[in-house]
Amino acid sequence: MEMVATPKSSPPFSYLLTQVDTVKMNKRTAIVGGGAAGFFVAVNLKEMMPDMEVTIFESSSRVLKKVEISGGGRCNCTNSFAQVTDLSQVYPRGHRLLKRLFKTFNHRDTYKWFEQHGVKLVTQEDECVFPASQDSHTIINCFLNAAQKQRIEIRTNQRIGKLSELSDYDNIVVTTGGATQINQLQWTEQEVVESVPSLFTFNIEDSALQSLMGTVAEETTVFIPGTKLRASGPLLITHWGMSGPAILRLSSYAARLLASNHYSMPMNVNWVCANEAEVRQELGEIIIRHSQKQIGSVRPFSISSRLWNYLSAKCLGDRADYTWRDLNQKEQNRLTNVLTNDSFQISGRSPFKEEFVTCGGVSLKSVDASTLESKTRHGLYFAGEVLDIDGVTGGFNFQAAWTTAYTVARAIYNKR
Ligand SMILES: Cc1cc2nc3c(=O)[nH]c(=O)nc-3n(C[C@H](O)[C@H](O)[C@H](O)COP(=O)(O)OP(=O)(O)OC[C@H]3O[C@@H](n4cnc5c(N)ncnc54)[C@H](O)[C@@H]3O)c2cc1C
């Protein structure tokens, strides 16, 4: 005999109404911003909820513009994170939140996601991940094809300036990218952290330094004296000052301090990533082994000869032509100091290959840390650079966009 389970008593009518309302309230999603984060929310949401009506509103005439120009047209879409032991090393802002969200969607998931969607990826020696085609259009086509297949509506030339414009939608996802001015985010009615640029190179007025243009010091630490702000890595001398991974990282960590000082601040360089005792020992050994050789002909720590000539001339003047045994104690101290604590004055900033991100945006305090839904407005979500999250170069900014976008899609799906 067939057993039919019957409820002991019928649920109250009000309960049924709430259920019906919840279903009805999760049918239409508006995504504001047709960039990386906006498309990643849209495609994932449609894959999780094929019946969801999803519309992307994009203010300009073309979507995915930054993806197109990213990574020099190759799109550095994530990183292997093999050299990252703590997310704070690559995300000056937002690392705590991302640590939590990476449990659900991290760089390995990104890798899988793109490969499952037909985009083959390759990891370079420096751990940056690119499409194997070395062409950002592969990523763009992946999103556009998925959007077409899943009937995601894309409305270009549609700038959203008020939440009330989207009152017909059950969910609004804001993925408008980095805002250069705080008032650009007023319409979201959220707490906002002031925006300043991050990821730039330093202008340094020092003609002797600039004449070394193109020289790379492989292992340096750069720091702002009197603060804990420091970054390590290769440093590139340019015709306007300094660039390279160490400088870009410092620009990111010191973004707010530099902005408040109008990009005019002292900065010190340890050219060899070694402490004073290690440098003294290295110089001492050279003096013993190469006492009769000219200072310029034996370079400590394998520094490039152009840089060594600059540094030795800077602290020894004409005596840089002398032999190592001619160095007195004071001169050894000066050399130690210039190698470990060389001082410069930053006098402005310049863009790095047009790449920049903004530090600041919608405050992380105003969103739920698990769903990225506004704490003050039900059904309003944020993903991508619009949030007060930003990373250093190397694919970390796109990874933050994919992770936060996936989180939002999942949160909307979980409401069903
Ligand atoms: C030149 C350059 C190169 C880069 N290269 C890399 C890289 O290789 N790897 C990496 O990880 N990161 C890179 N970045 C950073 C990365 O591009 C961004 O972090 C990422 O694009 C952020 O994605 P998003 O979707 O949040 O914002 P965006 O890509 O900026 O998209 C936001 C979209 O919203 C639209 N919009 C804004 N306001 C409104 C509105 N009110 N209504 C409707 N639409 C609106 C904008 O027009 C835009 O299309 C690069 C950045 C630049 C500038």
The ligand as a Tripos MOL2 file, in Angstrom:
@<TRIPOS>MOLECULE
LIG
   53    58     1     0     0
SMALL
NO_CHARGES

@<TRIPOS>ATOM
      1 C1         45.3900   49.4830  -18.0990 C.3       1 LIG1
      2 C2         45.0030   48.5300  -17.0020 C.ar      1 LIG1
      3 C3         45.5540   47.2510  -17.0210 C.ar      1 LIG1
      4 C4         45.2070   46.3330  -16.0140 C.ar      1 LIG1
      5 N1         45.7430   45.0820  -16.0680 N.ar      1 LIG1
      6 C5         45.4230   44.1860  -15.1030 C.ar      1 LIG1
      7 C6         45.9020   42.8390  -15.1610 C.ar      1 LIG1
      8 O1         46.5620   42.4290  -16.1200 O.2       1 LIG1
      9 N2         45.5730   42.0040  -14.1340 N.ar      1 LIG1
     10 C7         44.7770   42.4000  -13.0750 C.ar      1 LIG1
     11 O2         44.5140   41.5940  -12.1760 O.2       1 LIG1
     12 N3         44.2770   43.6400  -13.0220 N.ar      1 LIG1
     13 C8         44.5640   44.5330  -14.0070 C.ar      1 LIG1
     14 N4         44.0480   45.8030  -13.9490 N.ar      1 LIG1
     15 C9         43.0330   46.1040  -12.9030 C.3       1 LIG1
     16 C10        41.6880   45.4540  -13.3640 C.3       1 LIG1
     17 O3         41.4410   45.8170  -14.7170 O.3       1 LIG1
     18 C11        40.5190   45.9280  -12.4970 C.3       1 LIG1
     19 O4         40.8170   45.6430  -11.1490 O.3       1 LIG1
     20 C12        39.2320   45.1770  -12.9190 C.3       1 LIG1
     21 O5         38.9110   45.5070  -14.2530 O.3       1 LIG1
     22 C13        38.0760   45.5280  -12.0050 C.3       1 LIG1
     23 O6         36.9060   44.9570  -12.5460 O.3       1 LIG1
     24 P1         35.4780   45.5880  -12.2410 P.3       1 LIG1
     25 O7         34.4860   44.7770  -13.0290 O.co2     1 LIG1
     26 O8         35.2950   45.7090  -10.7880 O.co2     1 LIG1
     27 O9         35.5490   47.0700  -12.8130 O.3       1 LIG1
     28 P2         35.7120   47.5920  -14.3150 P.3       1 LIG1
     29 O10        36.4420   46.5950  -15.1380 O.co2     1 LIG1
     30 O11        36.2790   48.9550  -14.1900 O.co2     1 LIG1
     31 O12        34.2170   47.6600  -14.8650 O.3       1 LIG1
     32 C14        33.2650   48.5830  -14.3550 C.3       1 LIG1
     33 C15        32.2830   48.9250  -15.4520 C.3       1 LIG1
     34 O13        31.1960   49.6560  -14.8970 O.3       1 LIG1
     35 C16        30.8330   50.7090  -15.7790 C.3       1 LIG1
     36 N5         30.1300   51.7180  -14.9640 N.ar      1 LIG1
     37 C17        30.6800   52.5720  -14.0500 C.ar      1 LIG1
     38 N6         29.7250   53.3120  -13.4680 N.ar      1 LIG1
     39 C18        28.5410   52.9290  -14.0100 C.ar      1 LIG1
     40 C19        27.1950   53.3250  -13.8000 C.ar      1 LIG1
     41 N7         26.8520   54.2550  -12.8900 N.pl3     1 LIG1
     42 N8         26.2130   52.7350  -14.5290 N.ar      1 LIG1
     43 C20        26.5310   51.7570  -15.4510 C.ar      1 LIG1
     44 N9         27.7940   51.3430  -15.6710 N.ar      1 LIG1
     45 C21        28.7900   51.9080  -14.9600 C.ar      1 LIG1
     46 C22        32.1630   51.1460  -16.3760 C.3       1 LIG1
     47 O14        31.9720   51.8210  -17.6120 O.3       1 LIG1
     48 C23        32.8800   49.8040  -16.5440 C.3       1 LIG1
     49 O15        32.6300   49.2250  -17.8050 O.3       1 LIG1
     50 C24        44.3420   46.7280  -14.9530 C.ar      1 LIG1
     51 C25        43.8110   48.0150  -14.9190 C.ar      1 LIG1
     52 C26        44.1330   48.9150  -15.9340 C.ar      1 LIG1
     53 C27        43.5460   50.3000  -15.8960 C.3       1 LIG1
@<TRIPOS>BOND
     1     1     2 1
     2     2     3 ar
     3     2    52 ar
     4     3     4 ar
     5     4     5 ar
     6     4    50 ar
     7     5     6 ar
     8     6     7 ar
     9     6    13 1
    10     7     8 2
    11     7     9 ar
    12     9    10 ar
    13    10    11 2
    14    10    12 ar
    15    12    13 ar
    16    13    14 ar
    17    14    15 1
    18    14    50 ar
    19    15    16 1
    20    16    17 1
    21    16    18 1
    22    18    19 1
    23    18    20 1
    24    20    21 1
    25    20    22 1
    26    22    23 1
    27    23    24 1
    28    24    25 2
    29    24    26 1
    30    24    27 1
    31    27    28 1
    32    28    29 2
    33    28    30 1
    34    28    31 1
    35    31    32 1
    36    32    33 1
    37    33    34 1
    38    33    48 1
    39    34    35 1
    40    35    36 1
    41    35    46 1
    42    36    37 ar
    43    36    45 ar
    44    37    38 ar
    45    38    39 ar
    46    39    40 ar
    47    39    45 ar
    48    40    41 1
    49    40    42 ar
    50    42    43 ar
    51    43    44 ar
    52    44    45 ar
    53    46    47 1
    54    46    48 1
    55    48    49 1
    56    50    51 ar
    57    51    52 ar
    58    52    53 1
@<TRIPOS>SUBSTRUCTURE
     1 LIG1         1 GROUP 0 **** ****
